[in-house]
Amino acid sequence: MSRRILVIEDNAQNSYLVTFILEQRGHKVVSVADGLSGIAMAESMLPEIILLDIQLPLMDGYQVARELRNREALRKTPIVAITSYAMTGDREKALAAGCSHYIEKPIDPDTFAAEIERAMPPTGSTP
């Protein structure tokens, strides 16, 4: 079933790969390259899930996650941190900022779509 997914990722290759994988599964993917654009796009499209890089220009992913959680319409939308930050405490920092899930880069193309689909709210539920 097609779901609305927002990808906030500044690396064009990473954005392309994630978009390609998810579109192959039938999802509608919108991608933006910075946190400010990501917040604006999230407010306008109300995605069912947000995939968020942590290392972004203008404002980092932690700031973006906190801002998204301050928006009433997006409070319950799952946010998946997809990041190369993989040191001790990085997962906890992402979760504390408002992310609901955490995936380390590089992603595994064979399992990525299934991981994202497990993080999505059930079909028909309100985020």
C-alpha positions in Angstrom: 0.0 0.0 0.0 1.3 3.4 -1.0 2.3 5.7 1.9 3.5 9.3 2.0 7.1 9.5 3.1 9.3 12.6 3.6 13.0 12.2 3.3 15.2 15.0 4.8 18.7 14.2 3.5 21.3 16.6 2.1 23.4 13.9 0.3 22.0 13.5 -3.2 23.2 9.9 -3.6 21.7 8.8 -0.3 18.5 10.6 -1.1 18.3 8.9 -4.5 18.9 5.4 -3.0 16.3 5.8 -0.3 13.8 7.2 -2.7 14.4 4.5 -5.3 14.1 1.7 -2.8 10.8 3.0 -1.3 9.3 3.9 -4.6 9.9 0.4 -5.8 7.7 -0.7 -2.9 5.0 1.7 -4.2 5.4 4.5 -1.7 5.1 8.2 -2.6 8.4 9.8 -1.6 9.2 13.5 -1.3 12.8 14.5 -0.6 14.3 17.8 0.6 17.9 18.7 1.3 17.9 20.7 4.5 16.1 20.9 7.9 14.2 24.1 7.3 12.8 22.9 4.0 12.0 19.6 5.8 10.0 21.3 8.5 8.0 23.3 5.9 7.4 20.3 3.7 6.3 18.2 6.7 3.8 20.8 7.7 2.3 21.0 4.2 2.3 17.3 3.2 1.7 15.7 6.6 3.7 12.5 5.8 3.0 9.2 7.4 6.7 8.9 8.3 9.7 11.1 8.2 13.2 9.8 7.4 15.8 12.3 8.9 19.5 12.6 8.4 21.2 14.0 11.4 24.1 15.8 9.7 22.3 18.5 7.8 23.0 22.1 6.7 21.4 25.1 8.4 20.2 23.1 11.4 21.1 19.5 12.4 18.6 16.6 12.6 18.3 16.8 16.3 17.0 20.4 16.0 14.7 19.4 13.2 13.3 16.5 15.2 12.6 18.8 18.2 10.9 21.4 15.9 8.8 18.7 14.3 7.7 17.4 17.7 6.6 21.0 18.6 4.1 21.0 15.7 0.7 19.6 16.8 0.0 17.9 13.5 3.3 16.1 13.5 3.7 15.1 17.2 2.9 11.5 16.6 4.4 11.1 13.1 7.2 8.5 13.3 10.6 10.0 12.7 13.4 7.7 11.7 17.0 9.0 12.2 19.1 7.6 9.4 22.6 8.6 10.2 26.3 7.7 10.1 26.5 8.8 13.7 27.0 5.4 15.3 29.1 6.0 18.4 27.9 5.1 21.9 25.1 7.4 22.9 24.2 8.6 19.4 21.0 6.4 19.2 19.9 7.7 22.6 20.6 11.3 21.6 18.4 10.9 18.5 15.6 9.3 20.5 15.8 12.0 23.1 15.5 14.7 20.4 12.2 13.2 19.3 13.1 10.4 16.8 11.1 7.2 17.2 13.6 4.9 15.4 17.2 4.9 14.4 19.0 3.3 11.5 22.8 3.5 10.9 24.3 4.3 7.5 25.2 2.7 5.3 21.7 1.3 4.9 21.2 -2.2 3.7 19.2 -2.0 0.5 17.9 -5.6 1.0 16.3 -4.8 4.4 15.7 -1.0 4.3 12.2 -0.9 3.0 11.0 -3.5 5.4 12.6 -1.6 8.3 10.8 1.6 7.3 7.5 -0.2 6.8 7.7 -1.7 10.3 8.2 1.9 11.7 5.1 3.2 9.9 1.8 3.6 11.8 -0.9 1.0 10.9 -2.9 1.9 7.8 -5.8 4.1 8.6 -4.4 5.3 11.9 -4.0 9.0 12.5 -0.3 10.0 13.0 
